[in-house]
Amino acid sequence: MSIVSSENLSRYDSSTLPGVCSPTAPAIRPKFGRMTRKSAIGAAVVALLAGIALVGCSDNGTASSGNGFAKKSAEQMAQTVRARLELAKQGAWAIYDQNLPIADNAAAAKTTKTFVSKTSSGNVPAAFATKVISAQIAQQLSVERLLVQGWGAGQPLPTGTAPNYNQVVKPELVNLDDTLANLLVTQQPSGVPKDWADYITAAGKEQVDKLPPEIPEQDYWDALNPLKDWPKS
């Protein structure tokens, strides 16, 4: 899994990002010259975010209605959760290479506060939003800890050069958290259908098979499952 740089995201109008559909929005076609480490690990998530945006739009560029919209929202969320866990692989590599601590309580608290603040703008219940982002952070740390411990025990390291955590990995975590927050805010006004948990489970089953072998499936489900508990409107 690769990650998208803030510079790459800034090239695109916000109407092309997840949760917003526009019939006049330009297609996302990132142009890269000579690939730096930062731009190379950004290319795949540019594609991921473009794919999430397209999933949420019908052929005429507008959001689907009713439970069809909820189903698409669930698919987008499941995809974003997978992307964040795959980013944890890059995070673990940076942590190992740069001898950084795995857990950062101050950073986790800031991430949680920011996420809850953004979702509250769309009336997403604060307790639910806190549970969702806390699960993302916890499973990110679980994957990072597992990989760092394995490399320390002699398992083969990834090839190439490790990304800089603060300059590359951290901004991409912010991008994905913003994506998930936007998806929650977009769905909230439409209401949460009684079979929402079924949508999340079905979407998760599609995504879990796409995980790289280094990431345990249980970490994915533990990150995704709190989304099932969205209070019904």
N, C-alpha and C positions, 0 to 999 in steps of 0.2 A: 504494500500500500504506500502511496506517495502522498505528499502534502502540498497544499497550495499556499503560495506566499501572499502576503498582504498586497504587495505590488501588483501581482497578477489579478487579484480580485478587484482592485481599484480600477482596472481597465473596463469593467463592465457596469452598465447601468443597473441600478438596484432592481429594476423590473425583471431582470433575467435570473434573479436569485430565488432560492426556494421560498415558497409561500406566496409569491407574487407572480401573476401571469399577465402577459401583455401581448396582444396580437401584433404590435409594432416593434416589440423588443428585438434588438439585433441578435443574430445567432452568436453563441459563444464559441469563438474560434481563436484561442490563444495562439500568439505567434512567438516562437522562441528562436533565438539565434543560436549561438553557441551555448550549450547547456551548462550553467553553473550547478553546483550541488544544490543550491537553494531553489533554483528554477526547475531543475529536473524533478525534485521530490514534490514540486508544486503541481506539475502537469496533470497527474491522475486525479487529484481532488477537484481541480477545475472541471474535469470531465464528470466527476461524481456529482458536483453541485449542479452542473448543467443537466445531468440526467434526472436529479431530484426535481428540478424545476419543470422539466418536461412531463414527468409523471403526474405532476399536480395540475396539468393543463389539458384541456380537451383539444380537439383538432382546430377549433377556432380561437384558441388562446385564452379561453376563460375556464375558471374552475368548474369542476363537475358539481352537481348538486346532490343534496340528500345524503344517503348512506354511501353512495358511490364516492362522494368527496371524502367521507370519513375513512373509507377503505384506502384511498390514495394517500391520505394523511398518514395512516398507519404504516404504509409501505415506505414513505419518505422517512419517517422517524426510525423505522427499523434499519434502513440503509445508513442513516446518519450515525446511529449507535455503533454499527459495524465499522464505519469509517473511523470513529473515534478510538475504538479498540485497536484497529490496525495502526493508527498513529502512535499508540502506546509502544508498539514495537520499535518505531524510530526513536521515541522518547527514551526507551530503555537503553538503546545503543548509545545515545548521547550521554545518558547518565553514567553508563559504564566507562565510556571513553574519557569523559571529563571529570570523573570521580565526584559526582554530585550526589546529594542525598535523594533518596527516592521520595520520601514523604516531606511535604512542605505545608504545615498546618495553616500558616498565614495565607499562603497562596490559595489553598483550598477554601478557606473562609471567604476570601475576596471573590473567588469564582462563584461560590454559592450566592453571595449577596448580589452580585451583578446579574446572575441568571434570574433570581427571584424578582429583582427590580424590573428587568425587561419583560418578564412574563406577566407581572402584575399590571402592566399597561394594557393588557388584553383581558384582564379579569380572571386569569388563570389562578386557581387557589394557591396561596403561598405554601401551604403544607405539602400539597402535591408537587409543586415545582421544586421544593427543597428535596423531597424524596427522590425525584427524578435525577437532578444534578448530582446529588450525593452518591447515587448508584453509579453514575458515569465516572466520578472521581475515584470511588472505591475500586471499581473493576479495572480502571486504568492503572492504578497503583498495584493491583494484584498481578496484572500482566507484566508490568515493568519489573516488579520484584522477582517473579518467576524467571524471566529472561536474564536478568542481571545475575541472579544466583547460579543459573545454568552456565553462563559464560565464565563466571568465577570458578566453577568446578571443572572447566576445561572443554565445554561444548564449543563447537566452531562459531566464530564471530561472523557477522555479516561481512560481505566484501565491500571494498571501497572505503570512503571516508565518512565518518560519523557526522551527522548534522549538528550544528550548534543548538543547544536546547533553547536558550533564551531568544536567539535571533530567528530560529526557524520553527522549532517544534511548538513552543509556547504560543506564538501568534496563530498557528493553525488550530490549536485547541480552542482558542478564542473564536475563530471562524466557525468551527463546527458547533460550539456551544450556542453561538448566535443563530446558526441554522436551526438547531433544535428548538430554541426559544421562539423563533419566528413561526415554526410549524405549530407549536402549541397555541400561540396567539391567533394564528389564522383559523385553527379548528374551533377554538373556544366559542366564538359567536354562533357557530352552526349547531352547537350542542353536542353532547356525547351520547351516542346511541347505546341502547342496552346491551348490544352485542359487541361493543368496542373491544373488550378483552379478546374476543375471537379474532377480530381483525389484526390485533397486535400479534397474537400467536401465529396466525397464518403468515403474516409478513415476516416474522422472525424465522420461521421454518425455511423461507426462501433465502434468507440472508446467511443463516448459520452455516450452510454448506459452502459458502464462498469464503469463509474464514481461512487464513493461512494456517498451516498445521501447528505453528508455534503458539497459537492462541486457543486456550481450552474453550470448548463450546459452553461450559457452565458459566464462564466469565461473561460470555455474550448474553446468556439468558438472565443472569443476575443483573446485568446492566439494563436489559430491555424490560423485564417483568414489571418494574414499578409503573411503567406507562399504562399497564392494564388497569391500574387502580384510580384512574381519573374519575373524580366525583361526577356522577350523572347530573346533567342540568335539569 
